[in-house]
Structures are given as C-alpha cells and as structure tokens.
Amino acid sequence: MDGYAGKGHQVLLIDDDSEFCELMTDYLDVHSFAVSSVHTGTAGIEAARRQEYDNCRIYQKSCQ
C-alpha cells in the first residue's frame, strides 16, 4: 500500500479468529482505515445493517 492511505474509509472485518482481526485492524489502522471487526456472520450482518461500510472482508477457515 505504498503511497496509499485509507483516508478514513470504513472497513468491516468478519472473522472468528480474534487474533487475526486484531492484527489486520492494527495493519489497516496504520494506513488510515477505520476498521470494525466482528467474529460471527450474524454479527457481521447486524453491523452492516447499522452502518454503511466502504469495504467488507470475510475470512473463513478452509474445509479440509
């Protein structure tokens, strides 16, 4: 992301791994993104209904 700043863009991060959410939030915060993270799909839907986001990232564990 060299030279690019999020300029306060709102990002919704959905992942059940709270450590990963914390890592991504810290990284995106450095680049001026405003990050909200939740840990279930249901919570993600509720968050998206309450607020408008510029971007939504959903991560899921691969099935093996």
N, C-alpha and C positions, 0 to 999 in steps of 0.2 A: 504494500500500500504506500509505497514511496510517493510523497508529494500529495497524497490524497487525505483529506480529513472528512470525517463523517458529518461534521458541522451540525451536530445535534440530532441527526437522523435517528428515529425511534426504531429499535430492533427488538423483536420478541424472540427469545430463545427458549425452545422447548426440548428438554432432555431429562431423563430420570437420573442421570449421573450429576449430582450436585457439585462435585469437584470439577468436572468438565465445564459446567456452567460458570463456576467461579473463575476458572482460567480464561474462558472466552470473554467473560464480562470484563476482566482486567485488561485483556488484549484490546478489545474494541473500545474501551474507555480511553485508553491512551490515544486512540485515533479519533476521538471526539464523537463517538457514537453513544447514544443514551440507550442502555440495554435493560430490558426487563426479562427475568428468567423465571420459568415455572417448570415443574417436574412431572406433570401428567398431561395427557392430551385434553382431558376435561378442563383442567386449569388453564390450558392454552386457549381453548375455545372461549372460556369466560373472560380471559384477559383481552382477547381480540374483540369481544363484544363491548367491553368497557372503554377501550381506547383504540384509536387508529394508529397503526404502525406503518413505517415505510418498508419494512422487511420482516419476514418471519423465517426462522431457521428451525427445522425439526430434525432431530437426530434420533435414530433408533439403533438398537443393537442388532447386528445381523443374526439371522436364524441359522443355526448350524446343527 
